[in-house]
Amino acid sequence: MKKHWVIPDIHGNSKTLRALIEEQIKPMRNDRLCFLGDYIDRGPDAKGVIDYIMKLRDEEYDIMALRGNHEDFLLRTYDNETVQKNILGITYQNKIKKEWFRYGGRETLKSFGLSDVHDIPGKYIDWMRNLDYYIELDGYILVHAGLNFSIENPYDDKHAMLWAKDFKAIPEKIGNRKVVHGHVPVSLEFIDLVAKSDTFDFIDLDNGVYMPGKEGFGNLVAMELTSRELVIQPNLDMD
C-alpha cells in the first residue's frame, strides 16, 4: 500500500533529513514524500537540504514540496535587491534582507559559500519560485503555516499559508479535511496528542529541529497520513 509521509520544517539540517528518510522512513519508489517548506535558514546546510530533495526527485521518488515563509523571505530579498535603486547617491538598506538575516539568512548564504543572494545559482531560485502553497489530499490539506478561515475561500490568502501562527479551522470550508502544517514549533507530547486524536481539526508537526537544547524539542518529525504513525529523528547537525 502506498504511504504518504509528511515532513515539516527542516531548516538546513541535511544530516538529520537524510537519517530520517534513509534510516527510518526507508520509502519505496511509489511512496509519497510531502515536504511542508522551510528547507533553509537557521541550520548549517540549507543547500544540502535542497540538493537532497532534488536528488530524490531526480531518482523518481514521488515528491511534493511546499513553500515556507523562509523561502519567501529569500525570494523577496532576492527580488527587492534586484529593483533597489540608488537615489541621489544614497544606497537604501534592504529592510527585507535585514529581517531575513535575523532569522537565519546568513547561514543559508554560508551553506552556498556566498555573501550575495544574487549569486545563488538560478536553479535554486527557480525551484523555490515553483513550490506550491498547499496540497489537497483525501482527508487532509497540507500547508506550511495555516489557512485564513475568516474569509469565504481560505485558499485565496497565500500570506496566511506562509505566515499564520494561530487559526481556528472550519473544516466545512475545505471539504471537511484536517489541516496538517508546520511553522510553529510545538512539543513532541503535543504532536503525539494531535496525531492520535480525532478531536482536533489540525496537526502541527513542527518540533523545532533547530532547537536541540530545549526539552521536548529539537527533532525532525515525519507522519504517515494513513496510519498517523510518527517517526522522530533527533538533530544530527547541531550537536
N, C-alpha and C positions, 0 to 999 in steps of 0.2 A: 504493500500500500504506500502511495506517495505521501511523504511527510512535508509539512510546511513549517520551517524553522524561522523564527523572528529574532533578530539580533539588534539591540538598540545601540546607543551612543558608544563608539569605540575610542574616539579622542586620541588618535595617534599611537595606540598601544598595539603594535603589529604582532609582537611575540604572543601576547595574550590572545589575540584574534586567531592566530594560526593554531595555537594549542586548543582553543575552544572547538574549532572546526575539525582539525586533523586528529586530535586525540580523544575528543569527547563526542561530538556530533557524528563524525565519520559519514558524511552524506553520500548517498547513492546518486548516480547521474540524474535520475528522474525526480529526486527530492528538490524542493524549492527552498532557497535561502533568501529571506526578505530582510533587508537592512533599513533601519529607521533613520539614518542620517547622523550627522556629527562624526564624520570619519577623521576630522582634522582637529588641530589645536590641543593645547594642554599637554598631551603626551609627546614622547620623543620622536615618533616615526610616522607622521601623517602620510608622507609619500609612500612608505612601505605598506600602509593600510590600503591606500587606493591601488597601488600596484598589485597587491594580493587579490583584491576583489576583481580587478581587471583580468588577472590571470585565471581566476575561477570562471569568469565569463568566457574567456578565450578557449578554455578547456571544455566548454559547452555544458557547464553546470547551469541550472535554472536559477538565474539571479534576478532579483527585483530590488531596486535601490531608490531610496527617497532622499530628498534634500533636507538638510537640517539647518538650523539658524547659523551654525558656524560656517558652512559652505556659503550661505547667503552673505555673511559678513565678508568673506574673502572676495566673493564676486562683486559686491558693492564697493569694496575697497579698490578692486581692480578697475571697475568702470569709473569710479569717481576720480581716480588718478589719471585716467585717460582724458577726461574732459576738463580737468583742472586748468585754470587759466592763470597766467602771471599778469596781474593788473598793476600798472604804474610801477613796475619793477618789484612788486611785493609778491612773494610766493605764499599763498594762504595754506595753512595747515589742513591736512585731510583729517577731519574730525572722525570720520568713519574708520580710517586706518588706526587712529589713536585708540578708539574703542576696541577694535579688533585685537590690537596688541595687548590690551588689558586682559583679554580672555584667551590668550594662547597663540596669537598670530605669529609672534616671533619664533616660537617653537616650530610652527609649520614651515616658515621660510628656512629655518635652520635645517630641517629634515631634507629640504631640496638643495641645501648648500648655497642658498641665495640670500641676498639682502633686499632685493626689489621684487615686489609682487609681479611686476610685468615680465620678469624673466622666467616665471613658471611656464614650462612647456605648454603649448596650446592644447595638447590632447587632454591634459588635466582640467584646464579651464572649460573645454568643450564638454567633458564628462560631467562636470558639476552643473553646467548650464542645462544639461539634458536630463537631470534627475527629476523624477516625478515628485508631486506633492502629497499624494495619497495612493493607497492601493485598496481596491474594493474586492473582498473575497466573500465566500459564503459564510455568513455569521459574523464577519469581522470587517472593520475599517482600520487599516494600518496608516498611521500618520506620525510625523516626528513629535509634535508637541500636543496638539489637540484640535478641537473644532469650535467654531463660534455658533452655538445653538441659539443665540439671541436673534439671529436673522432667519429669514424664511428658508434660505438654502445654505446650509453650513459650508458647502463646497465652494461658495463664492469668495470666501475670506482666506486667501493664501497666507496672509500675515499671521493669522491665528494658527494655521497649520505649522508654522515655524516657531512661533513665539509664545503661544498660550501657556500660562502656568497654572491656571485654575479654570475649570469649566464644569458645568453641570450638564451631563449628556441627556439628550432627549432621543432615545432610540428610534422613535417613530419617524424622525426626520431623516434617518439614514438607513431605512429599510429594516428596522429592528435588529441592527447589528451592534456588536460590542466594539468599543474603541480600544485599540492596542497602540500604545505610544511609549515614548521615552521622554527626554528633555529635562525632566525634574527628577533628580536623584531621590530615591526612597530606599528604605532599609530592606534587607533580604526577608525579614519577617513579614513586612507589608506585601512585598512581591508574592511571597508564598500564599498569603491570605487571599489576595485578589485573584490569583491564578486558580485557586481551588474553589472559589466561591462563585455561585451564580447570582448573588445578590448585588454585585457591582456591575455598573454599565461600562466600566473601563478596566484596563490592565496596564499599569505603568511598570515597564521592565528595566528602567534605568537605575542601576545600583551605584552610580558614580564610580566608574572604573578608575578614574584619576584620583580617587580619594582613599588609597590603600591604608592610610594611617587612622582612618575613622572607623570605630567599631560598628560592624553590621554593614559596612560599605566596602568599596574598592574591588568589586568583582565585575566581570563581564558575564551577563546572564543571557541565555537563549531560552525560548519557549517554543515547543511544538504545538501548533494550534489545535490539532485534532484531539490529542491526549491531554493537553495542558501540562505536559512534562517539562520541568525546568532543569536546565543544565547550568552549572555555576563554575566559572573559571576565575580563580584568583589572579590578580595582576602580576604579570611576569616582567613588565617593562620598567616599573618604577620602584624596585626594591631598594 
